[in-house]
Amino acid sequence: MRFLQTRLADASMYYGWVIVGACFLVSGVVFGMTYSFGIFLDPLASSFQASTARVSLVFGVQLFVLYVAGPPMGGLVEWIGPRRGLVVAAALLGGGMLTGSRADSLPVLIMTYSIVTGAGMSLAFVIGYATPPQWFLRRRGLATGIASAGLGVGMVIIAPTASLLVTRVGWRGAFLFLGVGLALTLLVAALLMVDEPAHVDAAVDAEFPDGRPESDDGWRDQLRTVRKAFRNRAFLLLFGGYILMYATLYVLLNHVVNFAAEYGIRSTGVLALSVVGGATTVTRLAVGGVADRVGRLAIFVACGGVMGSVLLLLPLARTPAILLALAVGFGIGYGGTGALLSSVPADLFGGRNLNTLFGLISLSFAVPGLLAPAAAGLGFDRLGTYTPVFVATGVVGFVGMLLVAAAARLQGEL
């Protein structure tokens, strides 16, 4: 491991870009898998004789764990470092999927896939998103955009792979194969990861001309970071904005396949997941450098508005062409916000103890992650149509965008 890191550090490029590459792999594993859950919705419902709303809880609980575990996982990363953290994440993620493949009931599947795998995803999520801003300031938007683009590549690869595996070997076999493959990918990322620039003699002056913020791994300092955040009105507005804005994401990803099936275009719904992934990848690669020049907060808010708009229009997507066009639009909006997800709190509140701070902000994703998919499923079960569900979600997304804009204004960044 040390030999590989040394060889890469001896290259002419800044080692921070290697860190970005490792985080690219991590984000691809975490979100490529969890955002492909729509592929498993029907097979799980048939296997366990359960309603759409009940099966959606498997996805919702996993997202809830992924984000609620963020604060303690952030503290863990401050203590053991991101490299060892990725090894632990691989064990949890792979172990949860392997045991989940043998689940004989929904509660067992929730205990294994949702909770154990979700804990591994949480740890990997904090590392993948909070690490690049600690290596970059001048080109922070570009770095976080590239790192987060792994999400889209993961969706492009994992969604069709999962669909193929479900067809060939069933959902249990798909969990087995994917669990092994994704755990190995996290271990590859761990081989590339370095805890501190000093460990590979990486010069950080070009990125941090005024000095790189140093974090304190002591629990008292982390606790002070938490208290200070929750006393800050801008932080609370940002927190609430994330809750509402990202409800659009979880509703679309969890229900677009079922929505498409209503109109006899289920295969297009599956393809739409990959299209969202492809569009978000291209956007994340392109938007970071632009946002560094134009303004990261302004780009983030504008892209949040695009996400809400797509949900409002989604009930009209009754043909393959319209559905795929909206998938592209949502991928662009989500790509813009996702590229800057960790940059926003870093820019608003500073880069010190960023693992803890980002773990804390990740709590905001837990509420829509748990409630939005199940609420959408319940709405569909009761009303027999997704139209009011998607429209209400779009409105909620717009309100979230306005809260983020208010937070940025309070901090003088917009």
Protein Blocks (a to p, Z undefined) as FASTA:
>chain_A
ZZmmmmmmmpmbdfklmmmmmmmmmmmmmmmmmmmmmmmmmmmmmmnopafklmmmmmmm
mmmmmmmmmmmmmmmmmmnopklmmmmmmmmmmmmmmmmmmpcbfklmmmmmmmmmmmmm
mmmmmmmmmmmmmmpcklmmmmmmmmmmmmmmmmmmmmmmmmmmmmmnojklmmmmmmmm
mmmmmmmmmmmpcfbfklnopafklmmmnopadddfbfklmmmmmmmmmmpmklmmmmmm
mmmmmmmmmmmmmmmmmmmmmnopmmmmmmmmmmmmmmmmmmmmmmmmmmmmnopklmmm
mmmmmmmmmmmmmmmmmbfklmmmmmmmmmmmmmmmmmmmmmmmmmmnojehklmmmmmm
mmmmmmmmmmmmmmmmmmmmmnopaklmmmmmmmmmmmmmmmmmmmmmmnopZZ
